[in-house]
C-alpha cells in the first residue's frame, strides 16, 4: 500500500523575519506585498537541527540585499535633491 504521508515543513525564523521586512518595505514604498512575496525563493535547511525548516536561498538573500542597497541609494539621492531644492527656494 502506498503511503499518503506528505512531507511537512516549518517556516524558519529567518523566513518569518523576511516576510515582516517585506511587509515594512511594501508599506514604505507603497508597493504590492504580493509582488515581493512572489520573488521569495526557499529551500529546506541542510543545517543540523533545522531539518524540515524552510530557509531563504543564498541567491535570494544576495538579490534582496542588492535591491535594498540600490533602493537606499535612490532614496538618498532623492533626499539630497529635495534638500537642495528647499535650500534654493
Helices and strands as residue ranges (DSSP letters): E 10-11, H 13-29, H 33-38, E 42-44, E 53-56, H 58-88
